[in-house]
Each structure stands twice: as C-alpha cells, then as structure tokens.
Amino acid sequence: MLTNGEQKIFIWVDFTPETEIAILHGVQVAIILDKEVCLIHHFTKGNGSADSRLAGLTVPIGEILGQQRVHHFVTEQPLSKVLTLLAEEFDALLLVAHKKNSRELLPQLPHSGFPFLFVSTPQNPETSYRKIAVPVGYMKKSKDLALWSSYIARHNGAKVTLIKTIESFKEDNRMVMSNLFSIERLFRNFSFPSEIVESHTSTWKIQKAALEHALSFQHGLLIISFTYSSTLIDRWFGINDAFVISHAESLSVMCINSQRDLYTLCG
C-alpha cells in the first residue's frame, strides 16, 4: 500500500520487457539517494490484475531495500493530476522510466515538480551514475541541473562535468559566469570531483553539445532542462529533448522542469 511521509523514487511500469530495465535503474538511484521506491502503473481502461502484478514485482525489490521501503500504486487518473498527487501527497522525488516511454511522458513534464529520468542500459546500471554531464548556459535553470547533479555525485562519488557555453554578447557571457560561480560555490560544500569543459557553442545549442561530450562516457548521466517551445529549427538541428533522449545511446537522461518549483532532496 502506498503511504506518504518519506521521499520516493517512482518507477514507471507498463509490464513490457523494458520495465525490468527501469526497475534496475530506479532501485540503483534509490540506493544512491537512500530513498524508498514505488512502482506505478497508469492505465486508461480497466485492468483488474495490475495491482496484484505490481505487488508481485515489489517482492524481489523488498529483498534489496527492505519490504517497508517498497510500494506500488495503480491509477487511471489523467497524468497531469497524477503527477501533482505524487508530489504533494506521496513525496515523489523522481520518476524513472525507460526511454521508449518518453514519447508519452515527456509532454507531461510541465505538470511535474520533480524530474523524469529516462534509462535504457540493461546491464550494470550502477555505472550510469558515476559520470555526470551538465550544460551551463546563461539561463538560471542551469543551477537547477547542477543542484541535481550534486545530489547524485555527493552520495555516489561521481564526477560532474560542467559543459560551459561561450556567448556572442557580453551580458550573456556575464550571466554564464555568474551561474558557473554559483555552481562552483555549491560544489565546494561537498567532496566529489568536478571539471569545466568549454563547449565553444551558445546556450541555444548547449544541450546537443553536452550530449556529444557525454557520449564519450559510454555509460553516464546527462542532465538537461525541459524545452517548452521546441521549434522546427530546434528539431532540425537536433537540439530538442526528444532528439537528445533518442540519441543518448547508453546514457541515462534526466529532464528537469525548471519552470516550476522543484521538490528538493531531504536528508
């Protein structure tokens, strides 16, 4: 039974073969952040067996995390309402799903105050969270991405690579440096390694540049901000979220909605 009171990593379950991959990653992130886990299944038509099937999936997870730290939740409410419910009533910190579910879930991210993590690597998911890439441009949302990277890095000894933009206008460059200064000040509170890499590109193209750099990790995590107004030109140049997720290969991709107040890590 789903209860509130403790922050949870929610794992999207649609009972396809890819569900196992999402569970592996969700459990790994829960171990890193020391959080509870909840399996969630969403349906639009009656599915009387979903609850018992989810309950069955919680058993082996409970052997790893402890049965009291594993929950399941079945709902047929609209996703926009479900996301608010998960955050406000059940302390959702993150939603983990397979990349194939991104087409369904990504349009719902504007309704969410917690990030979505899209995964695909079927083996050794722990390797996906030891190297983290974060794009840093002139927009304030860069600091939200860096904050989430610090959550993973400080609890997992991961290395964070900040992919920095170079802007044509002086004021934009000043904002980039201001964001970078704030991020470095945050990172100094912890002991994980970090580095700054010059991307030689503008904020407009920084997500693609960060993707290209992160692909050199083979396995790793790329954290990006949700793009609200993706245009035909964005899609043509491959700088929208869907392109990044579909071309991320073995990378895990975390998408953050920076236009809502984010629920932060406790503990």
Backbone as CSV, one residue per row, in Angstrom:
resi,resn,N_x,N_y,N_z,CA_x,CA_y,CA_z,C_x,C_y,C_z
1,MET,0.852,-1.207,0.000,0.000,0.000,0.000,0.875,1.240,0.000
2,LEU,0.508,2.237,-0.792,1.294,3.462,-0.889,0.988,4.380,0.289
3,THR,2.038,4.840,0.950,1.894,5.768,2.069,2.764,6.978,1.831
4,ASN,2.464,8.054,2.567,3.293,9.239,2.440,4.289,9.306,3.591
5,GLY,5.044,10.401,3.655,5.951,10.603,4.780,7.416,10.479,4.450
6,GLU,7.768,9.688,3.459,9.158,9.520,3.051,9.278,9.780,1.558
7,GLN,10.359,10.426,1.141,10.562,10.686,-0.284,10.754,9.368,-1.039
8,LYS,10.248,9.355,-2.279,10.230,8.113,-3.042,10.726,8.314,-4.465
9,ILE,11.377,7.285,-4.966,11.706,7.177,-6.379,10.581,6.374,-7.022
10,PHE,9.811,7.006,-7.904,8.741,6.297,-8.602,9.293,5.664,-9.879
11,ILE,8.845,4.458,-10.168,9.312,3.713,-11.344,8.111,3.388,-12.219
12,TRP,8.175,3.805,-13.474,7.069,3.637,-14.421,7.040,2.190,-14.910
13,VAL,5.920,1.520,-14.701,5.769,0.103,-15.058,4.634,-0.048,-16.058
14,ASP,4.941,-0.592,-17.236,3.879,-0.880,-18.218,3.844,-2.366,-18.584
15,PHE,4.593,-3.173,-17.825,4.610,-4.625,-17.965,5.175,-5.092,-19.311
16,THR,5.961,-4.255,-19.959,6.705,-4.669,-21.148,8.080,-5.158,-20.699
17,PRO,8.850,-5.805,-21.590,10.194,-6.258,-21.193,11.092,-5.133,-20.692
18,GLU,10.862,-3.905,-21.181,11.708,-2.779,-20.769,11.456,-2.357,-19.323
19,THR,10.344,-2.806,-18.753,10.056,-2.467,-17.362,11.180,-2.905,-16.438
20,GLU,11.753,-4.065,-16.694,12.830,-4.568,-15.840,14.013,-3.611,-15.812
21,ILE,14.319,-3.002,-16.965,15.430,-2.050,-17.031,15.121,-0.819,-16.186
22,ALA,13.899,-0.315,-16.292,13.504,0.840,-15.484,13.611,0.520,-13.997
23,ILE,13.205,-0.685,-13.616,13.271,-1.081,-12.211,14.718,-1.151,-11.738
24,LEU,15.592,-1.739,-12.542,17.004,-1.834,-12.171,17.595,-0.453,-11.897
25,HIS,17.297,0.495,-12.774,17.824,1.844,-12.605,17.154,2.553,-11.427
26,GLY,15.848,2.394,-11.295,15.157,3.034,-10.193,15.664,2.575,-8.843
27,VAL,15.907,1.279,-8.722,16.445,0.732,-7.477,17.860,1.247,-7.232
28,GLN,18.657,1.333,-8.295,20.019,1.838,-8.148,20.018,3.281,-7.647
29,VAL,19.160,4.126,-8.224,19.083,5.527,-7.789,18.575,5.598,-6.345
30,ALA,17.621,4.743,-5.989,17.110,4.716,-4.620,18.209,4.347,-3.634
31,ILE,19.065,3.408,-4.028,20.191,3.017,-3.167,21.150,4.192,-3.000
32,ILE,21.448,4.869,-4.106,22.380,6.006,-4.061,21.845,7.103,-3.138
33,LEU,20.570,7.441,-3.287,19.990,8.559,-2.543,19.352,8.129,-1.219
34,ASP,19.347,6.829,-0.956,18.755,6.284,0.269,17.284,6.680,0.384
35,LYS,16.522,6.353,-0.661,15.104,6.682,-0.704,14.261,5.426,-0.898
36,GLU,12.973,5.573,-0.620,12.044,4.483,-0.859,11.713,4.404,-2.354
37,VAL,11.086,3.299,-2.740,10.722,3.052,-4.137,9.221,2.806,-4.232
38,CYS,8.620,3.295,-5.304,7.218,2.978,-5.580,7.065,2.649,-7.057
39,LEU,6.515,1.485,-7.361,6.184,1.110,-8.736,4.822,1.697,-9.074
40,ILE,4.731,2.376,-10.218,3.475,2.999,-10.615,3.037,2.473,-11.980
41,HIS,1.767,2.147,-12.089,1.186,1.722,-13.362,-0.014,2.608,-13.662
42,HIS,-0.041,3.163,-14.871,-1.131,4.036,-15.299,-1.884,3.354,-16.436
43,PHE,-3.205,3.332,-16.363,-3.986,2.701,-17.422,-5.203,3.561,-17.747
44,THR,-5.719,3.396,-18.943,-6.896,4.156,-19.377,-8.142,3.292,-19.443
45,LYS,-7.999,1.980,-19.361,-9.126,1.075,-19.329,-8.937,0.113,-18.162
46,GLY,-10.013,-0.525,-17.755,-9.967,-1.418,-16.611,-8.874,-2.470,-16.715
47,ASN,-8.138,-2.644,-15.634,-7.072,-3.646,-15.577,-7.022,-4.185,-14.155
48,GLY,-7.897,-5.111,-13.865,-8.041,-5.604,-12.510,-6.831,-6.342,-11.986
49,SER,-5.969,-6.848,-12.878,-4.818,-7.631,-12.432,-3.591,-6.777,-12.164
50,ALA,-3.629,-5.487,-12.513,-2.434,-4.655,-12.404,-1.927,-4.559,-10.975
51,ASP,-2.837,-4.423,-10.018,-2.414,-4.264,-8.633,-1.648,-5.484,-8.141
52,SER,-2.169,-6.670,-8.414,-1.502,-7.894,-7.957,-0.191,-8.118,-8.701
53,ARG,-0.135,-7.746,-9.976,1.102,-7.886,-10.736,2.186,-6.953,-10.192
54,LEU,1.786,-5.729,-9.865,2.742,-4.794,-9.270,3.221,-5.303,-7.919
55,ALA,2.294,-5.802,-7.121,2.660,-6.319,-5.804,3.688,-7.437,-5.929
56,GLY,3.516,-8.274,-6.962,4.485,-9.345,-7.184,5.866,-8.818,-7.524
57,LEU,5.919,-7.707,-8.274,7.208,-7.124,-8.644,7.920,-6.496,-7.455
58,THR,7.168,-6.115,-6.428,7.802,-5.470,-5.276,8.576,-6.451,-4.401
59,VAL,8.258,-7.733,-4.500,8.862,-8.718,-3.594,10.382,-8.781,-3.737
60,PRO,10.943,-8.999,-4.943,12.411,-9.047,-5.046,13.066,-7.704,-4.731
61,ILE,12.377,-6.584,-4.987,12.933,-5.277,-4.648,13.015,-5.126,-3.130
62,GLY,11.983,-5.629,-2.448,11.961,-5.574,-0.986,13.102,-6.352,-0.358
63,GLU,13.560,-7.394,-1.037,14.695,-8.161,-0.513,15.985,-7.344,-0.553
64,ILE,16.021,-6.335,-1.411,17.194,-5.466,-1.523,17.068,-4.248,-0.612
65,LEU,15.910,-3.594,-0.664,15.729,-2.331,0.053,15.044,-2.487,1.401
66,GLY,14.365,-3.630,1.593,13.520,-3.812,2.770,12.071,-3.646,2.365
67,GLN,11.228,-4.571,2.774,9.836,-4.575,2.311,9.091,-3.294,2.686
68,GLN,9.426,-2.680,3.810,8.733,-1.469,4.239,9.087,-0.254,3.386
69,ARG,10.119,-0.384,2.546,10.578,0.738,1.723,10.167,0.588,0.264
70,VAL,9.304,-0.360,-0.022,8.852,-0.617,-1.392,7.331,-0.563,-1.444
71,HIS,6.794,0.192,-2.409,5.357,0.405,-2.516,4.915,0.210,-3.962
72,HIS,3.607,0.195,-4.184,3.089,0.157,-5.548,1.812,0.972,-5.613
73,PHE,1.512,1.465,-6.818,0.404,2.407,-6.994,-0.170,2.230,-8.389
74,VAL,-1.477,1.995,-8.471,-2.184,1.851,-9.740,-3.194,2.982,-9.852
75,THR,-3.233,3.639,-11.005,-4.152,4.766,-11.162,-4.625,4.880,-12.604
76,GLU,-5.827,5.421,-12.773,-6.342,5.715,-14.103,-6.651,7.200,-14.259
77,GLN,-6.240,8.017,-13.294,-6.441,9.458,-13.389,-5.573,10.048,-14.504
78,PRO,-5.951,11.206,-15.049,-5.096,11.868,-16.043,-3.705,12.119,-15.475
79,LEU,-2.709,11.952,-16.321,-1.335,12.047,-15.840,-1.024,13.404,-15.208
80,SER,-1.617,14.470,-15.740,-1.351,15.789,-15.175,-1.772,15.850,-13.705
81,LYS,-2.875,15.209,-13.367,-3.330,15.160,-11.980,-2.505,14.177,-11.159
82,VAL,-2.118,13.076,-11.772,-1.327,12.070,-11.072,0.001,12.658,-10.613
83,LEU,0.654,13.439,-11.467,1.961,13.996,-11.135,1.870,14.930,-9.933
84,THR,0.806,15.721,-9.870,0.611,16.594,-8.711,0.360,15.772,-7.452
85,LEU,-0.446,14.722,-7.586,-0.734,13.843,-6.461,0.537,13.184,-5.939
86,LEU,1.378,12.687,-6.845,2.604,12.005,-6.434,3.512,12.928,-5.636
87,ALA,3.589,14.185,-6.064,4.469,15.130,-5.380,3.885,15.596,-4.057
88,GLU,2.616,16.022,-4.070,2.036,16.660,-2.894,1.579,15.672,-1.830
89,GLU,1.153,14.481,-2.246,0.628,13.520,-1.286,1.594,12.391,-0.960
90,PHE,2.447,12.028,-1.925,3.271,10.846,-1.723,4.770,11.110,-1.858
91,ASP,5.168,12.389,-1.808,6.576,12.763,-1.688,7.451,12.202,-2.802
92,ALA,6.996,12.330,-4.034,7.808,11.891,-5.168,9.029,12.793,-5.326
93,LEU,10.175,12.194,-5.523,11.408,12.937,-5.749,11.847,12.833,-7.198
94,LEU,11.511,11.711,-7.849,11.981,11.431,-9.203,11.104,10.347,-9.807
95,LEU,10.891,10.428,-11.129,10.192,9.366,-11.856,11.173,8.734,-12.834
96,VAL,11.354,7.428,-12.743,12.263,6.687,-13.616,11.454,5.885,-14.620
97,ALA,11.807,5.994,-15.901,11.091,5.272,-16.955,12.064,4.888,-18.057
98,HIS,11.689,3.878,-18.819,12.501,3.514,-19.983,12.360,4.591,-21.049
99,LYS,13.384,4.753,-21.860,13.355,5.790,-22.896,12.199,5.617,-23.871
100,LYS,11.746,4.406,-24.083,10.641,4.197,-25.027,9.351,4.848,-24.519
101,ASN,9.274,5.120,-23.214,8.096,5.767,-22.646,8.174,7.291,-22.699
102,SER,9.284,7.821,-23.217,9.464,9.272,-23.208,8.436,9.988,-24.089
103,ARG,7.988,9.357,-25.150,7.002,9.998,-26.028,5.704,10.254,-25.279
104,GLU,5.341,9.339,-24.399,4.129,9.504,-23.603,4.340,10.441,-22.423
105,LEU,5.495,10.329,-21.781,5.706,11.034,-20.525,6.247,12.450,-20.688
106,LEU,7.112,12.668,-21.663,7.776,13.966,-21.776,6.791,15.132,-21.911
107,PRO,5.702,15.003,-22.692,4.749,16.119,-22.765,4.080,16.448,-21.436
108,GLN,4.146,15.521,-20.474,3.532,15.746,-19.170,4.470,16.426,-18.179
109,LEU,5.748,16.542,-18.530,6.724,17.100,-17.602,6.385,18.517,-17.134
110,PRO,5.762,19.382,-17.963,5.395,20.713,-17.462,4.473,20.686,-16.241
111,HIS,3.802,19.562,-15.995,2.913,19.445,-14.839,3.647,18.943,-13.596
112,SER,4.943,18.659,-13.724,5.669,17.978,-12.657,6.656,18.899,-11.942
113,GLY,6.699,18.758,-10.620,7.691,19.475,-9.824,8.889,18.612,-9.490
114,PHE,8.999,17.447,-10.132,10.163,16.573,-9.950,10.633,16.091,-11.318
115,PRO,11.904,15.741,-11.451,12.460,15.356,-12.760,11.991,13.980,-13.223
116,PHE,12.143,13.747,-14.531,11.960,12.432,-15.132,13.346,11.922,-15.539
117,LEU,13.609,10.668,-15.238,14.872,10.038,-15.613,14.580,8.932,-16.617
118,PHE,15.102,9.074,-17.840,14.877,8.091,-18.899,16.123,7.226,-19.062
119,VAL,15.927,5.909,-19.054,17.045,4.960,-18.996,16.897,3.896,-20.073
120,SER,18.011,3.186,-20.347,17.935,2.128,-21.348,18.995,1.048,-21.182
121,THR,20.053,1.299,-20.416,21.134,0.324,-20.289,20.671,-0.871,-19.460
122,PRO,20.697,-2.088,-20.026,20.150,-3.238,-19.312,21.110,-3.884,-18.317
123,GLN,22.399,-3.571,-18.404,23.386,-4.230,-17.543,24.137,-3.207,-16.704
124,ASN,24.478,-3.603,-15.482,25.297,-2.800,-14.581,24.837,-1.347,-14.510
125,PRO,23.602,-1.090,-14.071,23.102,0.293,-14.036,23.910,1.200,-13.123
126,GLU,24.663,0.618,-12.178,25.458,1.464,-11.292,26.499,2.284,-12.047
127,THR,26.923,1.815,-13.223,27.910,2.568,-13.996,27.313,3.816,-14.635
128,SER,25.992,3.905,-14.654,25.325,5.041,-15.295,25.322,6.297,-14.429
129,TYR,25.813,6.214,-13.200,25.703,7.337,-12.277,27.041,7.694,-11.634
130,ARG,28.122,7.381,-12.343,29.461,7.718,-11.860,30.080,8.875,-12.624
131,LYS,29.513,9.187,-13.798,29.943,10.347,-14.581,28.691,11.112,-14.996
132,ILE,28.692,12.399,-14.723,27.504,13.215,-14.949,27.876,14.447,-15.765
133,ALA,27.114,14.725,-16.812,27.334,15.915,-17.642,26.183,16.892,-17.438
134,VAL,26.543,18.176,-17.262,25.554,19.223,-17.027,25.861,20.413,-17.923
135,PRO,24.951,20.804,-18.813,25.162,22.013,-19.618,24.961,23.265,-18.769
136,VAL,25.838,24.259,-18.966,25.742,25.519,-18.225,25.721,26.671,-19.221
137,GLY,24.567,27.335,-19.332,24.431,28.491,-20.199,24.097,29.723,-19.394
138,TYR,23.478,30.713,-20.039,23.185,31.961,-19.344,21.862,31.943,-18.603
139,MET,21.077,30.888,-18.750,19.772,30.829,-18.109,19.891,30.276,-16.686
140,LYS,19.058,30.790,-15.793,19.138,30.405,-14.385,18.893,28.922,-14.162
141,LYS,18.172,28.288,-15.094,17.858,26.874,-14.919,19.104,25.999,-14.887
142,SER,20.236,26.512,-15.349,21.487,25.757,-15.262,21.778,25.359,-13.818
143,LYS,21.394,26.223,-12.888,21.664,25.937,-11.478,20.786,24.805,-10.951
144,ASP,19.568,24.658,-11.501,18.716,23.527,-11.119,19.348,22.208,-11.560
145,LEU,19.904,22.192,-12.759,20.545,20.982,-13.266,21.748,20.619,-12.400
146,ALA,22.547,21.635,-12.063,23.746,21.402,-11.252,23.376,20.912,-9.853
147,LEU,22.289,21.452,-9.307,21.857,21.016,-7.981,21.533,19.528,-7.984
148,TRP,20.819,19.088,-9.021,20.503,17.658,-9.097,21.756,16.815,-9.316
149,SER,22.695,17.322,-10.084,23.946,16.566,-10.253,24.656,16.404,-8.923
150,SER,24.566,17.424,-8.061,25.222,17.340,-6.752,24.564,16.289,-5.865
151,TYR,23.239,16.097,-6.006,22.574,15.049,-5.232,23.186,13.682,-5.530
152,ILE,23.311,13.390,-6.821,23.864,12.088,-7.228,25.339,11.999,-6.865
153,ALA,26.090,13.042,-7.191,27.546,12.993,-7.027,27.965,12.872,-5.571
154,ARG,27.314,13.622,-4.698,27.755,13.633,-3.297,27.474,12.309,-2.605
155,HIS,26.479,11.560,-3.088,26.143,10.274,-2.470,26.759,9.089,-3.205
156,ASN,27.368,9.356,-4.358,27.879,8.246,-5.163,29.331,8.450,-5.580
157,GLY,29.947,9.540,-5.132,31.330,9.812,-5.511,31.507,10.009,-6.997
158,ALA,30.453,10.495,-7.665,30.506,10.664,-9.116,31.265,11.934,-9.485
159,LYS,31.737,11.978,-10.717,32.407,13.167,-11.246,31.426,13.945,-12.106
160,VAL,31.340,15.251,-11.859,30.436,16.113,-12.609,31.238,16.949,-13.601
161,THR,30.847,16.894,-14.866,31.453,17.725,-15.910,30.474,18.815,-16.302
162,LEU,30.877,20.058,-16.105,30.061,21.212,-16.467,30.439,21.647,-17.875
163,ILE,29.487,21.565,-18.801,29.718,21.932,-20.194,29.332,23.397,-20.360
164,LYS,30.311,24.272,-20.491,30.103,25.726,-20.445,29.962,26.315,-21.841
165,THR,29.024,27.249,-21.977,28.816,27.926,-23.260,29.737,29.144,-23.406
166,ILE,29.875,29.589,-24.637,30.521,30.865,-24.943,29.521,31.684,-25.757
167,GLU,29.188,32.874,-25.279,28.147,33.685,-25.899,28.737,34.833,-26.718
168,SER,27.957,35.316,-27.662,28.390,36.427,-28.523,28.244,37.776,-27.832
169,PHE,27.315,37.869,-26.870,27.046,39.140,-26.217,27.633,39.157,-24.812
170,LYS,28.179,40.305,-24.442,28.877,40.455,-23.173,27.975,40.137,-21.987
171,GLU,26.726,40.636,-22.001,25.823,40.400,-20.886,25.484,38.926,-20.742
172,ASP,25.310,38.230,-21.868,25.044,36.786,-21.802,26.226,36.046,-21.201
173,ASN,27.443,36.427,-21.594,28.627,35.800,-21.020,28.734,36.081,-19.522
174,ARG,28.339,37.280,-19.126,28.368,37.607,-17.701,27.418,36.685,-16.928
175,MET,26.250,36.401,-17.485,25.296,35.507,-16.835,25.824,34.077,-16.778
176,VAL,26.515,33.653,-17.828,27.129,32.321,-17.809,28.110,32.218,-16.654
177,MET,28.975,33.216,-16.524,29.985,33.195,-15.468,29.349,33.293,-14.084
178,SER,28.249,34.038,-13.980,27.544,34.135,-12.706,26.960,32.776,-12.310
179,ASN,26.351,32.089,-13.273,25.824,30.751,-12.997,26.937,29.796,-12.605
180,LEU,28.038,29.870,-13.324,29.170,28.984,-13.043,29.730,29.246,-11.653
181,PHE,29.815,30.511,-11.270,30.310,30.858,-9.938,29.400,30.278,-8.861
182,SER,28.082,30.395,-9.048,27.134,29.860,-8.072,27.239,28.342,-7.963
183,ILE,27.415,27.688,-9.113,27.527,26.223,-9.118,28.809,25.779,-8.426
184,GLU,29.907,26.438,-8.733,31.175,26.075,-8.094,31.118,26.300,-6.583
185,ARG,30.445,27.351,-6.170,30.292,27.620,-4.735,29.486,26.504,-4.073
186,LEU,28.425,26.023,-4.755,27.654,24.892,-4.243,28.522,23.650,-4.134
187,PHE,29.272,23.364,-5.183,30.075,22.145,-5.219,31.155,22.133,-4.145
188,ARG,31.635,23.301,-3.755,32.697,23.353,-2.733,32.210,22.858,-1.372
189,ASN,30.901,22.756,-1.205,30.363,22.225,0.056,30.498,20.715,0.158
190,PHE,30.905,20.079,-0.934,30.975,18.617,-0.971,32.344,18.185,-1.497
191,SER,32.573,16.881,-1.509,33.914,16.381,-1.828,34.008,15.641,-3.157
192,PHE,32.952,15.662,-3.980,33.018,14.933,-5.243,33.841,15.720,-6.267
193,PRO,34.466,15.028,-7.228,35.275,15.708,-8.257,34.399,16.380,-9.313
194,SER,34.895,17.465,-9.872,34.180,18.154,-10.948,35.184,18.819,-11.869
195,GLU,34.722,19.170,-13.074,35.563,19.851,-14.050,34.690,20.733,-14.929
196,ILE,35.338,21.698,-15.591,34.643,22.580,-16.523,35.202,22.346,-17.916
197,VAL,34.323,22.139,-18.884,34.726,21.925,-20.264,34.104,23.024,-21.129
198,GLU,34.935,23.712,-21.895,34.446,24.740,-22.811,33.793,24.075,-24.021
199,SER,32.565,24.468,-24.324,31.852,23.829,-25.428,32.036,24.557,-26.759
200,HIS,32.443,25.835,-26.705,32.597,26.659,-27.914,31.289,26.759,-28.693
201,THR,30.183,26.753,-27.960,28.887,26.934,-28.588,28.010,27.798,-27.692
202,SER,26.873,28.238,-28.197,25.993,29.126,-27.447,24.987,28.314,-26.634
203,THR,24.256,29.022,-25.758,23.224,28.376,-24.943,22.189,27.680,-25.819
204,TRP,21.908,28.261,-26.981,20.901,27.696,-27.876,21.220,26.251,-28.257
205,LYS,22.500,25.947,-28.415,22.904,24.607,-28.857,23.575,23.794,-27.761
206,ILE,23.515,24.255,-26.528,24.321,23.628,-25.480,23.869,22.206,-25.147
207,GLN,22.550,21.916,-25.270,22.116,20.558,-24.923,22.717,19.530,-25.884
208,LYS,22.786,19.867,-27.160,23.390,18.942,-28.112,24.888,18.816,-27.863
209,ALA,25.550,19.921,-27.542,26.984,19.879,-27.241,27.252,19.030,-26.002
210,ALA,26.388,19.159,-24.991,26.541,18.354,-23.781,26.331,16.876,-24.085
211,LEU,25.357,16.581,-24.950,25.130,15.198,-25.363,26.369,14.628,-26.044
212,GLU,26.931,15.370,-26.978,28.104,14.894,-27.710,29.273,14.623,-26.767
213,HIS,29.450,15.476,-25.774,30.524,15.234,-24.808,30.213,14.020,-23.932
214,ALA,28.981,13.928,-23.459,28.615,12.857,-22.544,28.683,11.489,-23.206
215,LEU,28.489,11.428,-24.517,28.570,10.140,-25.211,29.944,9.507,-25.074
216,SER,30.949,10.307,-24.796,32.293,9.761,-24.593,32.398,8.986,-23.292
217,PHE,31.403,9.148,-22.394,31.414,8.414,-21.130,31.124,6.933,-21.347
218,GLN,30.500,6.576,-22.456,29.942,5.240,-22.722,28.722,4.986,-21.828
219,HIS,28.925,5.005,-20.531,27.799,4.951,-19.597,27.895,6.192,-18.731
220,GLY,26.788,6.805,-18.450,26.812,8.008,-17.626,25.447,8.628,-17.580
221,LEU,25.391,9.826,-17.003,24.133,10.546,-16.835,24.263,11.937,-17.440
222,LEU,23.299,12.301,-18.261,23.196,13.641,-18.818,21.959,14.297,-18.229
223,ILE,22.120,15.495,-17.672,21.005,16.217,-17.073,20.689,17.433,-17.938
224,ILE,19.446,17.530,-18.403,19.052,18.637,-19.269,17.775,19.280,-18.736
225,SER,17.494,20.470,-19.228,16.277,21.171,-18.850,15.217,20.981,-19.926
226,PHE,13.979,20.816,-19.501,12.884,20.608,-20.442,12.718,21.832,-21.341
227,THR,12.558,21.591,-22.644,12.385,22.656,-23.623,10.895,22.870,-23.878
228,TYR,10.397,24.029,-23.521,8.962,24.294,-23.652,8.542,24.617,-25.072
229,SER,9.331,25.379,-25.776,8.921,25.873,-27.095,9.845,25.332,-28.177
230,SER,9.850,24.018,-28.326,10.672,23.388,-29.353,10.124,23.738,-30.735
231,THR,10.970,24.311,-31.586,10.551,24.743,-32.916,11.031,23.751,-33.972
232,LEU,10.574,23.965,-35.193,11.034,23.144,-36.307,12.544,23.260,-36.474
233,ILE,13.068,24.470,-36.275,14.519,24.673,-36.385,15.254,23.900,-35.296
234,ASP,14.713,23.912,-34.066,15.316,23.137,-32.981,15.389,21.657,-33.352
235,ARG,14.282,21.147,-33.876,14.247,19.728,-34.232,15.182,19.436,-35.398
236,TRP,15.284,20.370,-36.326,16.167,20.195,-37.479,17.622,20.091,-37.040
237,PHE,18.022,20.941,-36.089,19.393,20.943,-35.606,19.633,19.944,-34.476
238,GLY,18.582,19.231,-34.072,18.747,18.206,-33.048,19.024,18.762,-31.668
239,ILE,18.336,19.845,-31.299,18.625,20.449,-30.000,17.398,20.432,-29.083
240,ASN,16.408,19.588,-29.399,15.269,19.469,-28.508,15.407,18.203,-27.662
241,ASP,14.557,18.073,-26.651,14.683,16.983,-25.682,14.517,15.608,-26.321
242,ALA,13.527,15.477,-27.208,13.269,14.178,-27.827,14.490,13.700,-28.606
243,PHE,15.153,14.619,-29.307,16.359,14.246,-30.042,17.438,13.765,-29.078
244,VAL,17.639,14.501,-28.002,18.677,14.128,-27.034,18.414,12.739,-26.477
245,ILE,17.178,12.467,-26.070,16.855,11.166,-25.488,17.038,10.043,-26.505
246,SER,16.578,10.256,-27.729,16.649,9.201,-28.745,18.073,8.945,-29.226
247,HIS,18.980,9.917,-29.051,20.361,9.752,-29.500,21.336,9.570,-28.340
248,ALA,20.817,9.312,-27.151,21.672,9.229,-25.970,22.364,7.879,-25.816
249,GLU,22.035,6.927,-26.691,22.665,5.603,-26.661,22.559,5.004,-25.253
250,SER,23.671,4.703,-24.607,23.609,4.063,-23.288,23.487,5.054,-22.139
251,LEU,23.500,6.344,-22.432,23.379,7.348,-21.375,21.987,7.331,-20.752
252,SER,21.925,7.562,-19.458,20.664,7.910,-18.817,20.477,9.414,-18.975
253,VAL,19.236,9.855,-19.178,18.955,11.276,-19.402,17.914,11.745,-18.395
254,MET,18.294,12.721,-17.585,17.365,13.318,-16.631,16.853,14.632,-17.200
255,CYS,15.525,14.788,-17.255,14.899,16.010,-17.754,14.238,16.734,-16.586
256,ILE,14.566,18.008,-16.453,14.084,18.798,-15.315,13.183,19.923,-15.801
257,ASN,12.056,20.082,-15.143,11.136,21.169,-15.426,11.495,22.357,-14.536
258,SER,12.237,23.303,-15.087,12.720,24.429,-14.289,11.727,25.576,-14.218
259,GLN,10.553,25.416,-14.801,9.548,26.466,-14.722,8.555,26.238,-13.588
260,ARG,8.809,25.217,-12.780,8.047,25.004,-11.559,9.021,24.875,-10.403
261,ASP,8.558,25.209,-9.206,9.389,24.994,-8.032,9.630,23.499,-7.880
262,LEU,10.907,23.121,-7.736,11.248,21.715,-7.659,11.261,21.235,-6.217
263,TYR,10.786,20.008,-6.027,10.913,19.364,-4.727,12.367,18.938,-4.559
264,THR,12.957,19.270,-3.427,14.386,19.045,-3.237,14.652,17.827,-2.362
265,LEU,15.856,17.344,-2.449,16.259,16.163,-1.690,16.288,16.462,-0.211
266,CYS,15.698,15.588,0.596,15.759,15.708,2.045,16.750,14.689,2.593
267,GLY,17.482,15.080,3.618,18.429,14.151,4.218,19.789,14.227,3.582
